[in-house]
């Protein structure tokens, strides 16, 4: 008896390798993929603007990296005792205006330099709903450069105008951004995914309309450009796992089991066998470093550290482009 729907995932060609540089941007599901790749030593930069959900915000951020946009004090606003940017996640917000601005511009500079040499850009789109400041926005919440909003920073909802992007609008924005990306970095390849996180605050019907527009837009573009690819993270959760037991208590976010399943499928279809083998060896070293010993002074634990130190040193010698210094220092007691 078959309990799961079959899904055909076209293997990525060329595959992702450890010598590649990866930039990830988009929704919170981006960080599930990015954190996993960072844990196993891939060269990763993720979400230089913080989490972004809609395609227009993602496109604005990518164009800002290409041009190395540097923000000024006029791009910030003050709310709830912190300075914020409408284009950045609240992790950039700060009670000190200078520090807020410095953190944003440091991230912009790093993203510009990294994107220029990036091999793979992974874009995860979460929602077709985009937001702008309304005409009645208080003066203290206005900024000089834009009325577009990527993050609401818990400002009251009446300050914003909500807009469901059409397929044409989404395709046009991403298409223009892709042309700029390929001009800036001709070697770049792009993987699109749609986040399986359900935006239930929009309503179930509205969430499905939103996701459908993203899916149609992305497939239109993937069929148009040679160096664009689609990985079905959304379909793996919604159509293959297809059960509320794979969601967290909020019924919106995929849980650990679902996320791990998607990551396993991503690895199996986007990495070659040698990369997967190396990744598995690195994972063992990382897990060992994070292991909490019952008796740190025991001979058994000392033997464990010695064994893992030998393996970490061997991996470092075989892969000099990777950094195992943290693990080596830990296993050697430094």
C-alpha positions as CSV (number, residue, x, y, z in Angstrom):
1,X,0.0,0.0,0.0
2,X,1.3,3.4,-0.9
3,X,1.0,6.1,1.7
4,X,2.8,9.0,-0.1
5,X,2.3,10.7,-3.4
6,X,5.1,10.3,-5.8
7,X,7.0,13.5,-6.9
8,X,9.6,13.7,-9.5
9,X,12.4,16.1,-8.7
10,X,14.8,16.8,-11.6
11,X,18.3,16.5,-10.2
12,X,20.3,19.8,-10.3
13,X,22.8,20.1,-13.1
14,X,25.4,21.2,-12.3
15,X,25.3,20.2,-8.7
16,X,26.3,22.3,-5.7
17,X,29.7,21.6,-4.3
18,X,31.7,22.7,-1.3
19,X,33.9,25.1,-3.2
20,X,30.8,27.0,-4.2
21,X,29.5,30.3,-2.6
22,X,25.8,30.4,-1.8
23,X,23.7,33.4,-1.0
24,X,20.2,32.7,0.4
25,X,17.4,35.3,0.6
26,X,13.7,35.3,1.3
27,X,11.2,33.9,3.8
28,X,11.9,32.3,7.2
29,X,12.1,28.9,5.5
30,X,15.3,30.2,3.8
31,X,17.0,30.2,7.2
32,X,16.1,26.5,7.7
33,X,18.1,25.7,4.6
34,X,20.8,28.3,5.3
35,X,21.4,27.2,8.9
36,X,21.7,23.6,7.8
37,X,24.2,24.4,5.1
38,X,26.2,26.6,7.5
39,X,26.3,23.8,10.1
40,X,27.9,21.5,7.6
41,X,30.5,24.0,6.6
42,X,29.2,25.4,3.3
43,X,30.2,28.9,2.4
44,X,26.9,30.7,3.0
45,X,25.6,34.2,3.3
46,X,21.9,34.4,4.2
47,X,19.3,37.1,4.3
48,X,21.5,40.3,4.4
49,X,18.2,42.3,4.9
50,X,16.8,39.8,7.3
51,X,13.7,37.8,6.5
52,X,11.7,39.0,3.5
53,X,8.4,37.5,2.3
54,X,7.1,39.1,-0.9
55,X,8.8,39.1,-4.3
56,X,9.0,42.9,-4.6
57,X,10.9,43.2,-1.3
58,X,13.3,40.4,-2.4
59,X,13.9,42.2,-5.7
60,X,14.5,45.6,-4.1
61,X,17.0,44.0,-1.7
62,X,18.9,42.2,-4.5
63,X,19.2,45.3,-6.6
64,X,20.4,47.2,-3.5
65,X,23.3,44.7,-3.2
66,X,24.2,45.0,-6.8
67,X,24.5,48.8,-6.5
68,X,25.9,48.6,-2.9
69,X,23.2,51.0,-1.7
70,X,24.3,52.8,1.5
71,X,21.5,53.9,3.7
72,X,21.3,57.3,5.4
73,X,19.6,58.6,8.5
74,X,16.7,59.8,6.3
75,X,16.0,56.1,5.5
76,X,15.3,55.3,9.2
77,X,12.2,56.0,11.4
78,X,11.7,55.9,15.2
79,X,9.1,53.7,16.8
80,X,8.7,52.0,20.1
81,X,12.0,53.4,21.3
82,X,14.0,52.0,18.4
83,X,15.3,53.1,15.0
84,X,14.1,50.9,12.1
85,X,14.3,50.6,8.3
86,X,11.2,49.7,6.4
87,X,13.5,47.5,4.1
88,X,15.0,45.5,6.9
89,X,14.0,42.9,9.5
90,X,13.8,44.0,13.1
91,X,17.1,42.3,13.9
92,X,18.7,45.4,12.5
93,X,16.7,47.7,14.7
94,X,18.5,49.5,17.5
95,X,17.8,52.2,20.1
96,X,20.9,54.0,18.8
97,X,20.5,55.5,15.3
98,X,24.1,55.4,14.4
99,X,24.5,51.7,15.4
100,X,21.3,50.8,13.5
101,X,22.6,52.5,10.4
102,X,26.1,51.0,10.7
103,X,24.8,47.5,11.0
104,X,22.6,47.9,7.9
105,X,25.4,49.4,5.8
106,X,27.9,46.8,6.9
107,X,25.5,44.1,5.8
108,X,24.9,45.9,2.5
109,X,28.7,46.1,1.8
110,X,29.2,42.4,2.7
111,X,26.2,41.4,0.5
112,X,27.6,43.4,-2.5
113,X,31.0,41.8,-2.2
114,X,29.7,38.3,-1.7
115,X,27.1,38.5,-4.5
116,X,29.7,39.5,-7.0
117,X,31.4,36.1,-6.5
118,X,28.4,34.0,-5.6
119,X,27.9,30.7,-7.5
120,X,24.3,29.9,-6.3
121,X,21.6,32.3,-5.3
122,X,18.7,30.5,-3.5
123,X,15.5,32.6,-3.4
124,X,12.6,31.5,-1.2
125,X,9.4,33.4,-1.8
126,X,6.8,33.3,1.0
127,X,3.8,35.5,-0.1
128,X,2.4,37.5,-2.9
129,X,1.1,40.1,-0.5
130,X,3.1,43.3,-0.5
131,X,2.7,46.4,1.6
132,X,3.1,50.1,1.3
133,X,2.7,53.0,3.7
134,X,-0.8,54.5,3.4
135,X,-1.5,58.2,2.5
136,X,-2.5,58.8,6.2
137,X,0.8,57.6,7.6
138,X,2.1,59.8,10.5
139,X,5.0,62.1,9.5
140,X,7.3,60.5,12.0
141,X,7.0,57.1,10.2
142,X,7.8,58.5,6.8
143,X,11.3,58.0,5.3
144,X,12.9,59.8,2.4
145,X,13.5,57.0,-0.1
146,X,10.4,54.8,-0.3
147,X,6.9,54.0,0.7
148,X,7.4,50.3,0.2
149,X,7.5,48.1,3.2
150,X,9.4,44.8,3.7
151,X,8.8,44.6,7.5
152,X,6.0,46.2,9.6
153,X,8.0,46.4,12.9
154,X,4.7,45.9,14.8
155,X,3.4,49.3,13.6
156,X,-0.4,49.4,13.6
157,X,-2.0,47.8,10.5
158,X,-3.9,51.0,9.5
159,X,-0.6,52.6,8.6
160,X,-0.3,50.1,5.6
161,X,-1.9,49.4,2.3
162,X,-2.0,45.7,1.5
163,X,-1.7,44.6,-2.1
164,X,-1.9,41.1,-3.7
165,X,0.7,41.1,-6.5
166,X,-0.5,39.9,-9.9
167,X,1.5,37.3,-11.8
168,X,2.4,39.9,-14.4
169,X,3.7,42.3,-11.7
170,X,5.8,39.5,-10.0
171,X,7.2,38.2,-13.3
172,X,8.1,41.8,-14.4
173,X,9.9,42.6,-11.1
174,X,11.9,39.3,-10.9
175,X,12.7,39.4,-14.6
176,X,14.2,42.9,-14.4
177,X,16.2,41.8,-11.3
178,X,17.5,38.7,-13.0
179,X,18.9,40.7,-15.9
180,X,20.7,42.9,-13.5
181,X,22.0,40.0,-11.5
182,X,23.4,38.2,-14.6
183,X,25.0,41.5,-15.8
184,X,26.6,41.9,-12.3
185,X,27.7,38.3,-12.0
186,X,27.5,36.3,-15.3
187,X,28.5,33.0,-13.5
188,X,25.5,33.2,-11.2
189,X,22.9,30.4,-11.1
190,X,19.5,30.8,-9.3
191,X,17.4,28.3,-7.4
192,X,13.8,29.3,-6.6
193,X,11.7,27.7,-3.9
194,X,8.3,28.6,-2.5
195,X,8.0,28.5,1.3
196,X,5.7,25.8,2.7
197,X,4.9,28.1,5.6
198,X,1.1,28.9,5.5
199,X,0.3,32.6,5.9
200,X,-3.0,31.9,7.8
201,X,-3.4,35.5,8.9
202,X,-4.2,36.3,5.3
203,X,-6.9,33.6,5.4
204,X,-6.7,30.0,3.9
205,X,-8.2,31.0,0.5
206,X,-6.0,34.1,0.3
207,X,-2.9,32.1,1.2
208,X,-3.6,29.6,-1.5
209,X,-4.1,32.4,-4.1
210,X,-0.9,34.0,-3.0
211,X,1.1,30.8,-3.2
212,X,-0.4,29.9,-6.6
213,X,0.7,33.3,-8.1
214,X,4.3,32.7,-6.8
215,X,4.4,29.2,-8.3
216,X,3.1,30.3,-11.7
217,X,5.5,33.3,-11.8
218,X,8.5,31.3,-10.9
219,X,7.8,28.5,-13.4
220,X,7.3,31.1,-16.1
221,X,10.8,32.5,-15.4
222,X,12.5,29.1,-15.0
223,X,11.2,28.2,-18.4
224,X,12.6,31.4,-19.8
225,X,16.2,31.4,-18.5
226,X,18.8,28.7,-18.7
227,X,20.4,29.3,-15.3
228,X,17.2,29.2,-13.3
229,X,16.0,26.2,-11.4
230,X,13.1,25.2,-9.2
231,X,13.2,23.1,-6.1
232,X,9.8,21.9,-4.9
233,X,10.0,22.6,-1.1
234,X,6.4,23.7,-1.1
235,X,5.1,20.6,-2.9
236,X,7.2,18.2,-0.7
237,X,5.3,19.5,2.4
238,X,1.9,20.3,1.0
239,X,1.5,17.3,-1.4
240,X,3.9,14.6,-0.2
241,X,3.8,14.9,3.6
242,X,0.3,16.3,3.4
243,X,-0.7,16.0,7.1
244,X,-1.0,18.4,10.0
245,X,1.3,16.2,12.1
246,X,4.1,17.7,10.0
247,X,3.2,21.2,11.2
248,X,4.0,23.0,14.4
249,X,1.4,23.9,17.0
250,X,0.5,27.1,15.0
251,X,-0.6,24.9,12.1
252,X,1.4,27.3,9.8
253,X,5.1,26.4,10.1
254,X,6.5,23.0,9.1
255,X,7.9,21.2,12.1
256,X,11.3,19.6,12.6
257,X,10.4,16.3,10.9
258,X,9.0,18.1,7.8
259,X,12.0,20.5,7.6
260,X,14.5,17.6,7.8
261,X,12.6,15.7,5.1
262,X,12.9,18.7,2.8
263,X,16.6,19.1,3.6
264,X,17.2,15.4,2.8
265,X,15.5,15.8,-0.6
266,X,17.4,19.0,-1.3
267,X,20.7,17.2,-0.5
268,X,19.8,14.1,-2.6
269,X,18.9,16.1,-5.6
270,X,21.2,19.1,-5.5
271,X,24.6,17.6,-4.3
272,X,26.7,14.9,-6.0
273,X,27.6,11.7,-4.1
274,X,31.0,12.9,-3.0
275,X,29.6,16.1,-1.6
276,X,26.9,14.1,0.3
277,X,29.6,11.8,1.7
278,X,31.7,14.7,2.9
279,X,28.7,16.4,4.3
280,X,27.8,13.3,6.3
281,X,31.3,13.1,7.7
282,X,31.2,16.8,8.7
283,X,27.8,16.3,10.3
284,X,29.3,13.7,12.6
285,X,32.0,16.0,13.7
286,X,29.6,18.9,14.3
287,X,27.2,16.7,16.3
288,X,30.2,15.4,18.4
289,X,31.3,18.9,19.2
290,X,27.7,19.8,20.4
291,X,27.5,16.6,22.5
292,X,27.1,17.2,26.2
293,X,29.1,14.6,28.1
294,X,27.6,13.0,31.2
295,X,31.0,12.8,32.9
296,X,33.6,15.1,31.2
297,X,36.4,13.8,33.4
298,X,36.0,10.2,32.5
299,X,38.5,8.2,30.5
300,X,35.7,7.2,28.1
301,X,35.1,10.9,27.3
302,X,38.8,11.6,26.8
303,X,39.0,8.6,24.4
304,X,36.0,10.1,22.5
305,X,37.7,13.5,22.3
306,X,40.9,11.9,21.0
307,X,39.1,9.9,18.4
308,X,37.1,12.9,17.2
309,X,40.2,15.1,17.1
310,X,41.9,12.6,14.8
311,X,38.9,12.6,12.5
312,X,38.7,16.5,12.5
313,X,42.4,16.8,11.8
314,X,42.1,14.4,8.9
315,X,39.1,16.2,7.4
316,X,41.0,19.5,7.7
317,X,44.0,18.1,6.0
318,X,41.9,16.6,3.2
319,X,39.8,19.8,2.8
320,X,42.0,22.8,3.4
321,X,39.4,25.2,2.0
322,X,37.1,24.4,5.0
323,X,37.5,25.6,8.5
324,X,37.5,23.0,11.3
325,X,39.4,25.2,13.8
326,X,36.5,25.4,16.2
327,X,36.1,21.6,16.3
328,X,39.8,21.0,16.5
329,X,40.2,23.4,19.4
330,X,37.3,21.9,21.2
331,X,38.4,18.3,20.9
332,X,42.0,19.2,21.9
333,X,40.7,21.0,25.0
334,X,41.7,24.5,23.9
